[in-house]
């Protein structure tokens, strides 16, 4: 039992260290693709928190968003977090898929208001499609 608790503690410490590294890189890197990738997960967590509380977000989209947030917070991953560079890839893919799904059901204005990062990154992720919400007339930037 003691070995199991030690292993769990090490895994949790690695997870927290990888998150701290992502936040540090997001703040320290010069503007560009690497900075956008490093800031992606922290921006996604903020977006998940904001959209979860927004009454304009449909229940299905909230479920997908909460699933993505739980996936990010979970210490169990397809690719272990402590592997440099490739560790957060499964997190990025799951969150990107959840945001694309939510992007089809939530007005773009709501998503853009919840996104703390560069709007062009979110618009690129969502693609040129439209949403089914009442204010979905906003054109997508290309």
NORFENVEN-V753061 format. One line per field, one symbol per residue. phi: phi as a letter, one per 40 degrees, with the letter a starting at -180 (. if undefined). psi: psi as a letter, one per 40 degrees, with the letter a starting at -180 (. if undefined). burial: b if it has 16 or more other ideal C-beta (glycine too) atoms within 10 Angstrom, else e. A space follows every 10 residues. Layout:
phi = ???
psi = ???
burial = ???
//
This chain:
phi = .ccccccccc cccccccccc cccccccccc dicccccccc cdcccccdcc ccccccccdd ccccccdccc ccccccbcbd ccccgcdccc cccccccccc ccccbbddcc cccccccccc ccccccgccb bcccbccccc cb
psi = dddddddddd dddddddddd ddddddddii hadddddded dddddddddd ddeheehidd dddddddddd ddehehidhh dehidededd dddddddddd dddeehiddd ddddheahdd ddddddaeii ieidfeehih i.
burial = eeeeeeeeee beebbeebbe ebeeebeeee eeeebbbbbb bbbbbebbeb beeeeebeee bbebbebbbe bbeeeebeee beeeeebbeb beebbeebbe bbbbbbbbeb beebbebeee bbbebbeeee bebeebeeee ee
//
